Amino acid sequence: MLLKGMNGGDVTQAQPFEQRVQDILCSLSVHRLSQQVNELQLLRARMLSEDALRTKHQKVVSGAKEEALHTVHEKLVSAILAASSQSPQAVVLVAEVVVSLEIKLASATMQKIPKAETQVDEHLILSLLTFGGPPLQSHIGLTIKHCIGQLDALTNNLGKDVVLAEPSVTKQLKLILPLLGFVLGNKTSRQELCFALFKLLKVSHESTDLLVVVFCIVVRGNLPPWHAAYSKLKPPALALGFTFPSGPSALRPAVLSRLQAGVNVSTLSADASATDPWTFLDGGMSSGPTGKAAPFLKGSVRVPRFESLT
């Protein structure tokens, strides 16, 4: 009856449930959040009941419920991804609402993102991982692997006349940098990321400074003090061996020298724990962390959990 009323009392002209879900997600407001979440819960329950009724004559009840849940998740995830093309702040709120509705829905969304036909806002991914907590832990490794693969793929089809899309580099870096604490805990991920960054440095110009710094941090195996996971990464990972090419390199000499200097100081310093690659490469040998990489390393914009969701 409530859904009927929301559609003007005409059931025959009722808006499709998944379209209504998308409309709500695109218009989330802190002032109406409680009402909107309640309506989303009602819509989800109605979609589940209708799909279960359509399949229960063909399968046992439990099987019908599982199939209905999968079908409803497919529809809801499509609406969630469609709503993720908004501002970062709005997308963070979408992620929080999705997690509050059902953690399995958040997990289904994470599974769909790598296969999505359109680019998904990195704030949606990071926010789902943040709000989802331990239940979504398994998606962190998959996200890192996909991100490194995307960075590596950026250089695979570059010809002499093809220009590297620098915004694509920045987008992937903004996604993986907040997850560096997890990257450093896995030697394979560290090596793959180093090789991907090294390849990018041969063709990248606008992102060179950031790529150099991230490369040195990954080789050293320690996060800078301003990274969100800095205090949690104990003991620091061992330095990763990386062999620079001995022959002529496609890297510009200035870039190669910065890489070698940053890696050598980071790994050979008597007090490696006090040596920060960004500070050294920025020219501030003894001035302490400059914090210039903080906007990148802190990741997406965060908002507090709203009382109406608890």
C-alpha positions as CSV (number, residue, x, y, z in Angstrom):
1,M,0.0,0.0,0.0
2,L,2.9,2.3,0.8
3,L,4.5,1.7,-2.6
4,K,1.1,2.2,-4.3
5,G,0.8,5.6,-2.5
6,M,4.3,6.6,-3.5
7,N,3.3,6.0,-7.2
8,G,0.2,8.2,-7.0
9,G,-2.2,5.4,-6.2
10,D,-2.0,3.9,-9.8
11,V,-0.5,0.4,-9.7
12,T,-0.6,0.0,-13.4
13,Q,1.6,3.1,-13.8
14,A,4.0,2.1,-11.0
15,Q,7.6,2.9,-11.5
16,P,9.9,-0.2,-11.9
17,F,11.4,-1.0,-8.5
18,E,15.0,-0.9,-9.7
19,Q,14.4,2.5,-11.3
20,R,12.9,3.8,-8.0
21,V,16.0,2.5,-6.2
22,Q,18.3,4.3,-8.6
23,D,16.3,7.6,-8.2
24,I,16.6,7.4,-4.4
25,L,20.3,6.6,-4.5
26,C,20.9,9.6,-6.8
27,S,19.0,11.9,-4.5
28,L,20.2,10.9,-1.0
29,S,20.0,13.7,1.5
30,V,21.2,13.7,5.1
31,H,17.9,15.4,6.1
32,R,15.7,12.7,4.6
33,L,18.1,9.8,5.0
34,S,16.1,7.8,7.5
35,Q,13.0,7.9,5.3
36,Q,15.0,7.0,2.1
37,V,16.7,4.1,3.8
38,N,13.3,2.7,5.0
39,E,11.9,3.0,1.5
40,L,15.0,1.2,0.0
41,Q,14.5,-1.6,2.5
42,L,10.9,-1.9,1.6
43,L,11.7,-1.9,-2.1
44,R,14.3,-4.6,-1.7
45,A,11.9,-6.8,0.3
46,R,9.2,-6.3,-2.3
47,M,11.6,-7.3,-5.1
48,L,12.7,-10.4,-3.2
49,S,9.1,-11.5,-2.6
50,E,8.1,-11.1,-6.2
51,D,11.1,-12.9,-7.6
52,A,10.7,-15.8,-5.1
53,L,7.0,-16.2,-6.1
54,R,8.0,-16.4,-9.8
55,T,10.5,-19.2,-9.2
56,K,9.0,-21.2,-6.3
57,H,7.0,-23.5,-8.6
58,Q,10.1,-24.7,-10.4
59,K,12.4,-25.2,-7.4
60,V,12.4,-25.9,-3.7
61,V,11.8,-22.9,-1.5
62,S,15.4,-22.5,-0.5
63,G,16.5,-22.6,-4.1
64,A,13.9,-20.1,-5.0
65,K,15.1,-17.7,-2.3
66,E,18.7,-18.0,-3.4
67,E,17.8,-17.4,-7.1
68,A,15.6,-14.5,-6.1
69,L,18.4,-13.0,-4.0
70,H,20.8,-13.2,-6.9
71,T,18.3,-11.7,-9.3
72,V,17.5,-8.8,-7.0
73,H,21.2,-8.1,-6.3
74,E,21.8,-7.9,-10.0
75,K,19.2,-5.2,-10.4
76,L,20.2,-3.3,-7.3
77,V,23.9,-3.4,-8.2
78,S,23.1,-1.9,-11.6
79,A,21.2,0.9,-9.8
80,I,24.1,1.5,-7.4
81,L,26.7,1.7,-10.2
82,A,24.5,4.1,-12.2
83,A,24.3,6.3,-9.1
84,S,28.0,6.4,-8.6
85,S,28.7,9.0,-11.2
86,Q,28.0,11.8,-8.8
87,S,30.3,13.9,-6.6
88,P,32.7,12.1,-4.3
89,Q,30.8,13.2,-1.2
90,A,27.5,11.9,-2.7
91,V,29.1,8.6,-3.7
92,V,30.4,8.0,-0.1
93,L,26.9,8.4,1.2
94,V,25.7,5.9,-1.4
95,A,28.3,3.4,-0.2
96,E,27.3,3.9,3.4
97,V,23.6,3.3,2.6
98,V,24.4,0.2,0.6
99,V,26.4,-1.3,3.5
100,S,23.6,-0.5,5.9
101,L,21.0,-2.2,3.7
102,E,22.9,-5.5,3.4
103,I,26.6,-6.5,3.5
104,K,25.9,-9.2,0.9
105,L,24.7,-6.5,-1.4
106,A,27.9,-4.5,-0.8
107,S,29.9,-7.7,-1.6
108,A,27.9,-8.3,-4.8
109,T,28.6,-4.7,-5.8
110,M,32.4,-5.2,-5.3
111,Q,32.3,-8.3,-7.4
112,K,30.5,-6.5,-10.2
113,I,32.8,-3.4,-10.3
114,P,35.8,-5.1,-12.2
115,K,33.3,-6.3,-14.9
116,A,31.4,-3.0,-15.2
117,E,31.2,-1.6,-18.7
118,T,31.8,2.0,-17.5
119,Q,34.4,3.4,-15.2
120,V,33.4,3.3,-11.5
121,D,34.3,6.1,-9.2
122,E,37.2,5.1,-6.9
123,H,35.4,6.7,-4.0
124,L,32.6,4.1,-4.2
125,I,35.2,1.3,-4.0
126,L,37.2,2.8,-1.1
127,S,34.1,3.7,0.8
128,L,32.5,0.3,0.5
129,L,35.8,-1.3,1.8
130,T,35.9,1.3,4.6
131,F,32.3,0.9,5.8
132,G,32.1,-2.8,5.1
133,G,35.0,-3.7,7.4
134,P,36.1,-7.3,7.9
135,P,33.2,-8.9,5.9
136,L,34.6,-7.2,2.7
137,Q,38.2,-7.9,3.6
138,S,38.5,-10.5,0.8
139,H,37.8,-7.9,-1.8
140,I,40.9,-5.8,-0.9
141,G,43.3,-8.2,-2.5
142,L,41.2,-8.5,-5.7
143,T,40.9,-4.7,-5.8
144,I,44.7,-4.3,-5.6
145,K,45.3,-7.0,-8.2
146,H,42.8,-5.4,-10.6
147,C,44.3,-1.9,-10.0
148,I,47.8,-3.0,-10.7
149,G,46.6,-4.8,-13.8
150,Q,45.0,-1.6,-15.0
151,L,48.1,0.4,-14.4
152,D,50.2,-2.1,-16.3
153,A,47.7,-2.2,-19.2
154,L,48.0,1.5,-19.7
155,T,51.4,1.0,-21.3
156,N,50.7,-2.2,-23.3
157,N,49.2,-0.6,-26.4
158,L,51.1,2.6,-26.5
159,G,52.6,3.3,-29.9
160,K,54.8,6.2,-31.0
161,D,51.9,8.4,-31.8
162,V,49.7,7.5,-28.8
163,V,49.6,9.8,-25.8
164,L,49.2,8.3,-22.4
165,A,46.0,9.3,-20.7
166,E,47.4,10.9,-17.5
167,P,44.0,11.1,-15.8
168,S,43.8,7.3,-16.1
169,V,47.1,7.0,-14.2
170,T,45.9,9.4,-11.5
171,K,42.6,7.6,-11.1
172,Q,44.3,4.2,-10.5
173,L,46.8,5.7,-8.1
174,K,44.1,7.4,-6.1
175,L,42.5,4.0,-5.7
176,I,45.6,2.0,-4.8
177,L,47.4,4.5,-2.6
178,P,45.0,4.3,0.4
179,L,45.5,0.5,0.2
180,L,49.3,0.7,0.3
181,G,49.4,-0.9,3.7
182,F,48.0,-4.1,2.2
183,V,50.2,-3.9,-0.8
184,L,53.4,-3.7,1.3
185,G,52.3,-6.8,3.2
186,N,52.4,-8.9,0.0
187,K,55.8,-9.3,-1.8
188,T,54.1,-10.4,-5.1
189,S,51.9,-7.3,-5.1
190,R,54.9,-5.1,-4.3
191,Q,56.9,-6.5,-7.2
192,E,54.1,-6.2,-9.7
193,L,53.3,-2.6,-8.6
194,C,57.0,-1.7,-8.9
195,F,57.3,-3.1,-12.5
196,A,54.0,-1.3,-13.5
197,L,55.2,2.0,-12.1
198,F,58.6,1.6,-13.8
199,K,56.9,1.0,-17.1
200,L,54.7,4.1,-16.6
201,L,57.7,6.3,-15.8
202,K,59.0,5.6,-19.4
203,V,55.9,7.3,-20.9
204,S,54.4,9.4,-18.2
205,H,55.1,13.1,-17.8
206,E,52.4,14.8,-15.7
207,S,52.5,12.1,-13.0
208,T,56.2,11.6,-12.8
209,D,56.7,13.1,-9.3
210,L,54.0,11.0,-7.8
211,L,55.2,7.8,-9.6
212,V,58.8,8.3,-8.4
213,V,57.7,8.7,-4.8
214,V,55.3,5.8,-4.8
215,F,58.0,3.6,-6.4
216,C,60.5,4.5,-3.6
217,I,57.9,3.9,-0.9
218,V,57.0,0.5,-2.3
219,V,60.7,-0.6,-2.7
220,R,61.5,0.6,0.8
221,G,58.5,-1.2,2.3
222,N,57.4,1.5,4.7
223,L,54.6,4.0,4.6
224,P,55.1,7.7,5.0
225,P,54.0,9.1,8.4
226,W,50.9,10.8,7.0
227,H,49.5,7.6,5.5
228,A,46.3,6.4,7.3
229,A,47.8,2.9,8.0
230,Y,51.3,4.2,9.1
231,S,50.9,3.3,12.8
232,K,49.3,-0.1,12.0
233,L,52.1,-1.4,9.8
234,K,54.4,-3.0,12.4
235,P,57.1,-4.2,12.0
236,P,57.9,-2.5,8.7
237,A,58.2,-4.8,5.7
238,L,61.7,-5.5,4.5
239,A,63.1,-3.5,1.6
240,L,62.3,-5.0,-1.8
241,G,65.2,-5.7,-4.1
242,F,64.7,-4.0,-7.5
243,T,67.4,-4.3,-10.2
244,F,67.6,-1.2,-12.4
245,P,68.5,-1.9,-16.1
246,S,72.3,-1.9,-16.6
247,G,72.2,-0.9,-20.3
248,P,70.6,2.1,-21.9
249,S,67.2,2.8,-20.3
250,A,64.1,4.3,-21.8
251,L,63.8,6.4,-18.7
252,R,65.0,10.0,-18.8
253,P,68.3,10.3,-17.0
254,A,66.9,12.8,-14.4
255,V,64.1,10.4,-13.6
256,L,66.4,7.3,-13.3
257,S,68.8,9.2,-11.0
258,R,65.9,10.2,-8.7
259,L,64.7,6.6,-8.5
260,Q,68.2,5.3,-7.7
261,A,68.9,8.0,-5.2
262,G,65.5,7.6,-3.4
263,V,65.8,3.8,-3.3
264,N,69.5,3.8,-2.2
265,V,68.9,6.3,0.6
266,S,65.8,4.5,1.8
267,T,67.5,1.1,1.9
268,L,71.1,1.9,2.9
269,S,70.6,4.6,5.5
270,A,71.9,3.8,9.0
271,D,68.5,4.8,10.4
272,A,66.1,3.8,7.6
273,S,63.1,4.3,9.9
274,A,63.8,8.0,10.0
275,T,64.3,8.4,6.2
276,D,61.3,9.4,4.2
277,P,61.5,9.0,0.4
278,W,59.2,11.9,-0.3
279,T,61.2,14.3,2.0
280,F,64.5,13.3,0.3
281,L,63.2,13.6,-3.2
282,D,61.6,16.9,-2.4
283,G,64.9,18.2,-1.3
284,G,64.2,18.4,2.4
285,M,66.9,16.1,3.8
286,S,66.5,17.2,7.4
287,S,63.3,19.1,7.5
288,G,61.0,16.1,8.1
289,P,58.0,15.1,6.1
290,T,56.7,17.8,3.8
291,G,53.2,16.3,3.6
292,K,52.9,17.2,-0.1
293,A,51.7,13.7,-1.0
294,A,49.1,13.7,1.8
295,P,46.1,14.5,-0.5
296,F,46.9,11.4,-2.6
297,L,47.8,9.0,0.2
298,K,44.8,9.8,2.4
299,G,42.5,8.7,-0.3
300,S,38.8,9.4,-0.7
301,V,36.7,12.0,1.2
302,R,35.3,10.6,4.4
303,V,32.0,11.5,6.2
304,P,31.0,10.4,9.6
305,R,28.4,7.6,10.0
306,F,25.0,9.2,10.4
307,E,22.8,8.3,13.4
308,S,19.9,7.6,11.2
309,L,21.7,4.5,9.8
310,T,22.5,3.0,13.2
